[in-house]
Amino acid sequence: MEQAATAATVQVDVLICGAGAAGLTLAIDLARRGLSFRLIEKMAAPFYGSRGKGIQPRTQEVFEDLGILDRIVAAGGNYPPERRYASDGSHVDTAVIEHRSPTPSEPYPTPLMVPQFLTESVMRERLAELGHAPVFGCELLGFEDDGGGVTARLAGRQGETMLRARWLVGADGGRSLVRHALDIGFPGKTLGVRAVVADVMLTGLERDFWHRFGGDDLSRQIMLCPLAGTDMFQLQGPIPASGEIDLSAPGLNRLVAERTGRDDIRIESVAWASAYTMHARLADRYRVGNVFLVGDAAHIHPPTGGQGLNTSVQDAYNLSWKLAAVARGADHTLLDSYEQERRPVAASMLGLATRLLDAHRRGDTRRGREVQQLDIGYRGSALAMEQPARTAGLAAGDRAPDALVWSAAGQSKRLFDLFQGPHWTMLGYHAQRGAIAPRPGLHIHVLGPHGDLYDENHYFRAAYALAAGSWVLVRPDGHVGAIASTTETLENYLLKVGLIPAARP
């Protein structure tokens, strides 16, 4: 201990505890912003299981910005229709996921199925491209926040070491050591359902359907879903509230035979399996001093509706740009907006997932727009500014829609292409070029006469409904920060979030 305490202290901007989807999102965004960080994971190797397999449309937009969407799509696939079997062996096929066509403002309207281990593998690949990697087999033992930063005690393959960071982010799951150390309450409830989930190789079922047996009797249900991007199926089913469960191939074969009444479905091997109890819990706080919680450390959901992983990714996406802004001189009060914006979202998603679980118990497994997270916004945030106030349509805090526009050089462009990257984006509609002072970290575009963009098909006008001469400021996380008609208002806002005008030559 004494030797560890006197070891050299390493300085980084951010220590991230937990290399799941939330921790990886945070790391990727910090890496492309040039912040120093250490991403640690106490497991000796990456997680290998399907667990959170649904990638919702809003998370697809986040992944596009992070430069990984095409690889995520290639790794997975679409959700198949559900084949529901009656006790006499007959079946009915229904679409569980509502499929919609892309629109100019919502290019990714349908959830994807990507097993979690494949999603995280793509994220680690992207992180490697940016020159970083998680440190596996490294555990956070404890930490102290002295107001000026956090000193953390770590145990890894080289023994115990100390690390000094400006901020610590706990992305370390539902049993979070970081949350426990901060003594943050984690109220909620147990939902009365214990279940098994397993990734298995099996024979006897078509891969074109999500197979559901047991009818509306929850105690006898079992579902077998082909896992896109793999040769495996995901097995899911409720189990007794107590007692040991045999998660081996023979044990799961007995469970499948008992609940399906068939002997032709054979599990050949089990890649990963878990028995768990469903909970809905939300941390009382997301921040104490220089320490933050993201993902399952801040909220845990039942799996219904595929909200957990998606909410976790978007937590990290919201926090990362704010840490970078404060590191570069923005007022530290900017960090207060993280909990203000994200905790109500988690509360809403917990309510949704719980309602969907109740519907599932009644036999209703359909999923529509309510799970897609496209309507999540931060209208009540301290960072949402409108002048004058708008009475209808897009508002400050809302997700910034996509739109197809044309460049002055005659090329078609998507707004999402203009937004992609760690910068802010200012869009003027029939506004005066040069009215906003240029500065590092801000990209300025004008639509209309003498602008660099043209709204030839009126997609921008339909989505944003700006008056001539108005401006919309889009945050680095793709939400509208401000809508204003006066440049003085916008200049004050930009200074508030740390965007200082460039020095004139």
Residue pairs with C-beta under 8 A, 6 or more apart in sequence:
1 160
4 153
4 159
4 160
4 161
4 162
5 162
7 160
7 161
7 162
9 151
9 162
9 163
9 164
10 38
10 161
10 162
10 163
10 164
11 36
11 164
11 165
12 36
12 37
12 38
12 163
12 164
12 165
12 166
13 30
13 35
13 36
13 37
13 165
13 166
13 167
13 323
13 327
14 26
14 30
14 35
14 36
14 37
14 38
14 165
14 166
14 167
14 168
14 169
14 323
15 37
15 38
15 40
15 140
15 150
15 152
15 163
15 165
15 167
15 168
15 169
16 23
16 26
16 27
16 37
16 38
16 39
16 40
16 169
16 171
17 23
17 40
17 140
17 168
17 169
17 170
17 171
17 172
17 177
17 178
18 40
18 41
18 170
18 171
18 172
18 173
18 295
18 297
19 27
19 39
19 40
19 41
19 46
19 120
19 124
19 134
19 136
19 171
20 47
20 120
20 171
20 173
20 295
20 296
20 312
21 52
21 116
21 119
21 120
21 123
21 295
21 309
21 312
21 313
22 171
22 294
22 295
22 296
22 312
22 313
22 315
22 316
23 39
23 41
23 134
23 169
23 171
23 294
23 295
23 316
24 39
24 120
24 123
24 124
24 127
24 134
25 62
25 66
25 123
25 312
25 313
25 316
25 317
25 320
26 37
26 39
26 169
26 171
26 294
26 316
26 319
26 320
27 37
27 39
27 127
27 132
27 134
28 66
28 68
28 123
28 126
28 127
28 130
29 66
29 316
29 317
29 320
29 321
29 324
29 422
30 37
30 320
30 323
30 324
31 37
31 127
31 130
31 131
31 132
32 66
32 130
32 421
32 422
33 320
33 321
33 324
33 422
34 324
35 323
35 324
35 327
37 132
37 165
38 135
38 163
38 165
39 127
39 132
39 133
39 134
39 135
40 134
40 135
40 138
40 139
40 140
40 154
40 156
41 134
41 135
41 136
41 137
41 138
42 137
42 138
42 139
42 140
42 172
43 136
43 137
44 136
44 137
45 136
46 117
46 120
46 121
46 124
46 134
46 136
47 116
47 117
47 120
48 117
48 271
48 272
49 115
49 116
49 117
49 197
49 199
49 271
49 272
49 274
50 115
50 116
50 117
50 197
50 199
50 227
50 232
50 234
50 272
51 115
51 116
51 197
51 274
51 309
52 116
52 119
52 303
52 306
52 308
52 309
52 310
53 76
53 113
53 114
53 115
53 116
53 227
53 228
53 234
53 306
54 79
54 111
54 112
54 113
54 305
54 306
54 309
54 310
54 371
55 63
55 72
55 76
55 111
55 112
55 113
55 114
55 119
55 309
55 310
56 111
56 306
56 307
56 310
56 371
56 372
56 373
57 106
57 108
57 109
57 110
57 111
57 372
57 373
57 374
58 310
58 314
58 372
58 373
58 374
58 376
58 399
59 309
59 310
59 313
59 314
59 373
60 69
60 72
60 108
60 112
61 107
61 108
61 399
61 416
61 478
62 313
62 314
62 317
62 477
62 478
63 69
63 72
64 108
64 416
64 420
65 416
65 419
65 420
65 421
65 478
66 126
67 126
67 420
68 122
68 123
68 125
68 126
69 108
71 122
71 125
71 126
72 112
72 114
72 119
72 122
73 112
75 114
75 118
75 119
75 121
75 122
75 229
76 112
76 113
76 114
76 115
76 118
76 119
76 228
76 229
77 112
77 113
77 114
77 228
77 229
78 97
78 99
78 110
78 112
78 113
78 228
79 96
79 97
79 111
79 113
79 210
80 207
80 208
80 209
80 210
80 225
80 226
81 93
81 94
81 95
81 96
81 208
81 209
81 210
82 93
82 94
82 95
82 96
82 209
82 210
82 211
82 212
82 365
83 91
83 92
83 93
83 209
83 210
83 211
83 212
84 91
84 92
84 93
84 94
84 212
84 215
85 91
85 211
85 212
85 213
85 215
85 260
86 92
86 215
87 215
87 261
89 261
93 209
94 366
95 366
96 210
96 365
96 366
96 367
97 110
97 111
97 367
98 110
98 366
98 367
98 368
98 369
99 109
99 110
100 109
100 110
101 109
102 108
102 109
103 109
104 401
104 402
104 403
104 404
104 457
104 459
104 462
104 463
105 401
105 402
105 403
105 459
105 462
105 463
106 374
106 401
106 402
107 402
107 414
107 416
109 372
111 306
111 367
111 371
111 372
112 228
113 227
113 228
114 228
114 229
115 199
115 227
115 228
115 229
115 230
115 234
116 309
118 229
118 230
119 309
124 133
124 134
127 133
127 134
135 156
137 156
137 157
138 154
138 155
138 156
138 157
139 154
139 155
139 156
140 152
140 153
140 154
140 172
140 177
140 178
141 153
141 154
141 155
141 160
142 152
142 153
142 181
143 150
143 151
143 152
143 153
143 168
143 178
143 181
143 291
144 150
144 151
145 168
145 288
145 289
145 290
145 291
147 289
147 290
149 164
149 165
149 166
149 167
149 290
150 164
150 165
150 166
150 167
150 168
150 290
150 291
151 162
151 163
151 164
152 162
152 163
152 164
152 165
152 168
153 160
153 161
153 162
154 160
154 161
154 162
154 163
166 290
166 327
167 290
167 291
167 292
167 323
168 178
168 290
168 291
168 292
169 291
169 292
169 293
169 294
169 316
169 319
170 176
170 177
170 178
170 179
170 291
170 292
170 293
170 294
170 297
171 294
171 295
171 297
171 312
171 316
172 178
172 297
173 295
173 296
173 297
174 279
174 281
174 296
174 297
174 300
176 293
176 296
176 297
178 291
178 293
178 297
179 186
179 283
179 293
179 297
179 298
182 285
182 288
182 291
184 283
184 284
184 285
184 288
184 293
185 283
185 284
186 281
186 282
186 283
186 284
187 281
187 282
187 284
188 279
188 280
188 281
188 282
188 300
188 350
189 279
189 280
189 281
190 277
190 278
190 279
191 277
191 278
191 279
191 280
191 302
191 354
191 357
192 241
192 278
193 218
193 238
193 277
193 278
193 302
193 357
194 238
194 239
194 240
194 241
194 275
194 276
194 277
194 278
195 236
195 237
195 238
195 239
195 275
195 276
195 277
195 278
196 235
196 236
196 237
196 239
196 245
196 247
196 252
196 255
196 273
196 274
196 275
197 234
197 235
197 236
197 273
197 274
197 276
197 303
198 234
198 235
198 247
198 252
198 270
198 272
198 273
198 274
199 227
199 230
199 232
199 233
199 234
199 235
199 270
199 271
199 272
199 273
200 232
200 233
200 234
200 235
200 249
200 252
200 267
200 268
200 269
200 270
200 271
200 273
201 231
201 232
201 233
201 267
201 268
201 269
201 271
202 224
202 233
202 265
202 266
202 267
202 268
203 265
203 266
203 268
204 262
204 264
204 265
204 266
205 211
205 224
205 233
205 265
207 226
207 233
208 226
209 226
210 223
210 224
210 225
210 226
211 223
211 224
211 225
212 221
212 222
212 223
212 365
213 220
213 221
213 222
213 223
213 224
213 259
213 260
213 261
214 220
214 221
214 222
214 237
214 259
215 221
215 363
216 362
216 363
218 238
218 361
219 238
220 259
221 237
221 238
221 259
222 235
222 236
222 237
222 255
222 256
222 259
222 260
223 235
223 236
223 237
224 233
224 234
224 235
224 236
224 256
224 265
225 233
225 234
225 236
226 232
226 233
227 233
227 234
232 271
235 252
235 256
235 267
236 303
237 255
237 259
239 245
239 275
241 277
245 251
245 275
246 252
246 254
247 270
247 273
247 274
247 275
248 270
249 267
249 268
249 269
249 270
252 267
252 270
252 273
253 266
253 267
256 262
256 265
256 267
257 263
257 265
278 302
278 303
278 357
279 300
279 302
280 300
280 301
280 302
280 350
280 353
280 354
281 299
281 300
281 350
282 298
282 299
282 343
282 346
282 347
282 350
283 293
283 297
283 298
283 299
283 343
285 293
285 339
286 292
286 293
286 294
286 298
286 338
286 339
286 342
286 343
287 293
287 335
287 336
287 338
287 339
292 319
292 335
292 338
294 312
294 315
294 316
294 319
295 311
295 312
295 313
295 315
295 316
296 308
296 312
298 315
298 342
298 343
298 346
299 308
299 311
299 346
299 349
299 350
300 308
301 307
301 308
301 311
301 349
301 350
301 353
302 353
302 354
302 356
302 357
303 353
304 353
304 354
304 356
304 357
304 359
304 360
305 349
305 352
305 353
305 356
305 367
305 370
305 371
306 367
306 371
307 349
307 350
307 352
307 353
307 371
307 373
308 353
310 373
311 345
311 346
311 349
311 373
314 342
314 345
314 373
314 376
315 342
315 346
317 477
318 338
318 341
318 342
318 477
319 338
319 342
321 422
321 475
321 476
321 477
322 330
322 334
322 335
322 337
322 338
323 335
324 422
325 334
325 497
325 498
326 332
326 334
326 335
326 498
328 498
329 498
329 500
330 496
330 497
330 498
331 496
331 498
334 383
334 496
334 497
334 498
336 382
337 378
337 381
337 382
337 383
340 380
340 381
340 382
341 378
341 381
341 383
344 380
345 376
348 376
349 373
352 370
352 371
356 367
356 371
359 365
369 375
374 399
375 399
376 399
377 395
377 397
377 398
377 399
377 479
378 384
378 397
378 479
379 395
379 396
379 397
379 398
380 397
381 397
383 397
383 475
383 481
383 497
384 395
384 396
384 397
384 480
384 481
384 482
385 396
385 481
385 482
385 483
385 484
385 489
385 493
386 395
386 396
386 482
386 483
386 484
387 482
387 483
387 484
387 485
387 486
387 489
388 485
390 396
390 483
392 465
393 464
393 465
394 401
394 463
394 464
394 465
394 472
394 480
394 483
395 480
395 483
396 480
396 481
396 482
396 483
397 479
397 480
398 479
398 480
399 478
399 479
399 480
400 415
400 419
400 472
400 474
400 475
400 478
400 479
400 480
401 415
401 463
401 464
402 414
402 415
402 416
402 463
403 414
403 415
403 455
403 459
403 460
403 462
403 463
403 464
404 412
404 413
404 414
404 457
404 459
405 412
405 413
405 414
405 415
405 447
405 453
405 454
405 455
405 456
405 459
405 460
406 412
406 413
406 453
406 454
406 455
406 456
407 413
407 452
407 453
407 454
408 451
408 452
408 453
408 454
413 453
415 427
415 460
418 425
418 443
418 445
419 425
419 474
419 478
422 441
422 476
423 441
423 442
423 443
423 476
424 441
424 442
424 443
424 473
424 474
424 475
424 476
424 481
424 494
424 497
424 499
425 442
425 443
425 444
425 445
425 473
425 474
426 436
426 442
426 443
426 444
426 445
426 471
426 472
426 473
426 474
426 490
427 445
427 446
427 447
427 460
427 464
427 471
427 472
427 473
427 474
428 435
428 436
428 444
428 445
428 446
428 447
428 448
428 451
428 469
428 470
428 471
429 446
429 447
429 448
429 455
429 460
429 461
429 464
429 466
429 467
429 468
429 469
429 470
429 471
429 472
430 447
430 448
430 449
430 451
430 468
430 469
431 446
431 448
431 451
431 468
431 469
431 470
431 471
432 446
432 469
433 446
433 450
433 451
435 487
436 442
436 444
436 471
436 487
436 490
436 491
437 491
437 501
437 502
438 444
438 501
438 502
439 494
439 499
439 500
439 501
439 502
440 499
440 500
440 502
441 499
442 494
442 499
445 451
445 452
445 453
446 452
446 453
447 453
447 454
447 455
447 460
448 454
448 455
448 468
455 461
464 472
466 472
466 483
467 485
469 485
470 483
470 484
470 485
471 482
471 483
471 484
471 485
471 487
471 490
472 480
472 482
472 483
473 480
473 481
473 482
473 483
473 484
473 490
473 493
473 494
474 480
474 481
475 481
481 493
481 497
482 489
482 490
482 493
484 490
484 493
